[in-house]
Amino acid sequence: MNITNKQNLPAPFVRMAESDYQYTPKRYSATELLKPVREILLKHRYNDVLEQDCADMIWLLFGQAVHHILEQNGTGQCEFAEEKLTYELENGYTVSGIIDFYDMQNGEVVDYKTASIWKIIKGEFDDWDKQGMIYAWLLWKNGLPVKSVKFYAILKDHSKRDAKIKADYPKLPVVPVEFVVNEERLLEIDKFIRGKIDELIRYEDTPDDELPLCSAADRWNDGDKYAVMKKGRKTALRVLDSPEEAENYKNASGGDYVEKRPGVDRKCSEYCLCCEKCEYWQKIYGAKTATDEQGE
């Protein structure tokens, strides 16, 4: 991965960014296994030519600062922080994960996350749950007890004002989210890990354009919308989630036609590092990006 520094930030920013991703053959991290197959393999294949600017990784720097401070304040012999655990499967592939904090006495794994307030409000924790279970699995495979995984969400966009006036708004900028670990869940995540690595092995030599397409959820697609339009008017009378709703509104409001607006893949267009190596992105967004750049 090539780290750029377009804003000429101080050297520590660059060094921090350079240390974030190191590619090792036949090794997958806990967070990597949560990504879709196409994204993982394209990132591995083009690791030497992909670019990311260190300014886009500012929240990673913030997270590392938090981890460092908390690591320095660890106390007991039955604790460790920022520890990298690995486990090699029978097929020679290795799973790794860096545990933010582990309390052996209580069998608790702790992970610190910077997050948006909306993640807490919507309660969308499936990715944290699965990541936490992979950490628990690594501890289990290394002979260490684990009973729970607790994430501390540090809300970077928390508003004291909204906390006072909104009933469903987190009252404090740090929110704990806990998951229970038991043998059944460990066996479930064991099946997931082995299945995901088997899938990656199956597609290792597959041409780029034949790799399985990331799902709509993986692409963060916001879903197709249906705009009720009126002739002679540029803006929609209303934008709805289904064609049936749009047709009903058109008939009731005097609209002339319904215009389908394809959902936007927010991850592809804004957050996927290997998007330009992806045939799907090139087909949907590549031409538009080139046109926009020519216009500038």
N, C-alpha and C positions, 0 to 999 in steps of 0.2 A: 504494500500500500504506500503510495507516494503522498506525503503530507505537504500541502502548500501553505503559504503564509501571505495571503494577498494584502492584509492590512499591516504587515510588518510588525506583528506582535512580538513581545519579548521572547527570548529563547526558551524559557520554561514552558510556555504554551506549546511550542513545537515539540519539545521532548516528551511532554505529557501525551500529546496526540500520537507520536511515533510509537509509544510503548503500549498503545491500546490494542492493536491487532497484530499478532504474529502468526503467520500461517505455518502449520505443521502437518505434513501428510498423515493420513489415517488417525487424526485426532480431531474431535469435535467437542466444543464447550457446551455447557448447559444452556446458555442463551442462544447459541448457534442452532441447537437441535430444535428450538421453537420456531425457527424460520422455515419457509417453504423450500422444497428441494431445489427448484430452479435458482432461487436467490443464493443458496449456500454454494452450489456447484459453480455458478458463474463467478461468485466472489473468489472462490479458490482458483479457478482457471485463470482469471485475469488479475490476480493479486498484485503482480509486478507492474501493471499499467494503470490500475485504478487510482483515482485521486480524491482527496478530501481536504478541505481547508480547516486549519486548526480553529478558526473562529467559529465554525459550525459545531465544534465539539466542546463549547464552553460549559455545558451542563455536566459533561463528563469530568471536567476539571473541578467543578463544584462538588460533585459526588466523591471524587478522590480526596478532596480536602476534608470532607466530613468523615470519610473512612479513616483517614490518617489520624485525625483528632481522637476519634473513638478508640482506635487501636492503641494509641499511646496511654489511654486510661483503662486498659484492661487490667484486672487485678489478680484473679486466682490462678492456681496451677491447673485447674480443671477447665480453663478457658483458652481459646486462641482466637486471633483475629486476622483477617486477610490471609488465610491459609489456603493454598492450592491443593486440592485433592484430585487424584486420578484413579481410574480403574480400567484395566485392559480386559476387553472381552475375549472370548475364545477365538474369534476370527482375526485377532491382532489389532483391531481398532480400539482406540482409547477415548474414554469420556472424561472430561475435566471440568472443574468448577472452582471458583474462588469464593470461599465462605467469608462473609463480612465479619461474623462473630458467632462463636459456638460455645455454649455453656454445657459442658459434659454432665455436670451434676444434675441439672434439670432436663437434660436431653433436648435443649432448645437451640434452634438455628435462628439467627437474626440477620435480616438483610435490610439495608437502607436504600430507599428509592426517592429520587426527585420525581414529582408527578404533577399533573394538572389537577385542579380542583374537580374537573368533570369526571375523572376516573373514579373518584370517591363517590360523587353524587350518583353516577350511573351504576356503581358497583360492579365494574367490569374487571374482574380479578382472575380470569381463567389463565392468563399468561403467567401471573405471579404464582398461582397455585401450582402450575406445572413446573415452573422453574424451581420453586421451593421443594417440590417432591424429588426433582433430580438431585438437588443438594442433599436431601435426606437419604436418597438412594446411594449416593457416593459415600456418605458417612456409614451407612449400613454395610456396604461392601467392604469398607475399611475397618469393620468391627467396632464401630462407635455407636452408642445408643442415641436414638432421636425420637422424641415424642411429639414435637410441634415445630412449625416454622412460622416465624412472626416477621412481617414486613413493617417497617416504619416509613410511611409515606410523608415526605417533606414537600409540602404544597407550595410551589414557587409562585403561584398566582393567587394565594389566599387573601381575602379581603376582610378586614375587621368589621367594616360597615355591614357587609352582607351577612356575616356571622351573627350580627345582632338582630337583623330584621327578617332573615329567611329561616324557616323552620327546618328545612332539609339540608342546610348548609353546615359543613363542619365548623365547630366552634373554635378550634385551635388549628394552627398551621402544620401540626404533626399528628398523623392519624395511624394507629396500629391496626394491621389486618393480619389475622392469625388463621392458620390451617392446622388441623390435627393430622398427625402421622400415625398410621397403624400398618400391620402386616398386609392387609388387603390392598391398601393404597400403594405400598411399596411394590407389590407384585404387579399392580396395574401399570406403574411407571416403568418397571422393568420391561414389561411387554412393549410399551410405547418406545422406549429407548432402542431396544433391539430391532423393532420393526422399522423405525426411522433410519437407523444405520443400514439395515438390509436394503431399504429403498434407495438410499444414497449410493450404495455399492452397485445396485442394479442399473443406475443411470450414469455411473462414472464415465463411461465411454460413449454416451449418447451425444449426438451433435446438438449444439446450442438450441437450434430452432425446434428440436424434437423433445426437449425437456418438458416435463409436465407443467402446464400453465398454473401459476399461483391462483388460488381461489379468490373470489371477490372479497372475502373477509381479509385474506392475506394482503390484498392490494388496497385495503381500506376504501373500497368502493362505496360511495355514499348512496348508491341506488339510482335507477332511472327516475326522472321526474316528468310530469306531464303538464305543460303550460296551456292554459285556456287563452286563446288569442282572438283579437278582433281586427278585422281589416282596417288598414290605415293607422293602426296604433302599434308602436314599437315594443312597448312593455306588455307583459302578460296581465290579464285580468286577475289571474290567480295561478299558482303553481301547486300541483297536488301529487300525491305519491302513487296513484294508480290510474290507469286509463278509464276505469269505471267512474271513479270520483270526478275525473276531469270532464267526462261526457255529461254526467249529471249536472255539474256546475255550468257547463256551456249551455245546456238546454234551459237551465233556470235563469241564467244571467244574460242571455242574448249574445253569447260568444259565437264566433264564426267557425273556428276550427281548433283542434288540439294538436299541439306541437310536442313531440317526444324529445326530451333532453337527456342524452346518455349520462349515466353516473360517472363521476370523476374518480380515478384511481389516485387518491391522495398520496399514498406511499410511493407508488411508481414515479410520480411526477415531482415529488419533493424530498423523499427520504431514502430511496433505494440507491445505494452507491454504484451498483452494477447495471442500472437501467439502460445505459447507452449500449450495453452489450446484449441486451435482451430484444429478441425479435418482436415480441408483443409491444414493448414500449416504442420501438422504432416505427412500427406500423401505425400505432394510435397517436403517439405524441411527437415522434421524431421530426416529421415533416413540418408540424406546427412550430416546433422549437427553431428549426432552421429558418422558417419564414419570419419569425419574430426577430431573430438575430439580424437578418438581412435588412429588416425595416429600421433597426436601430442605426 
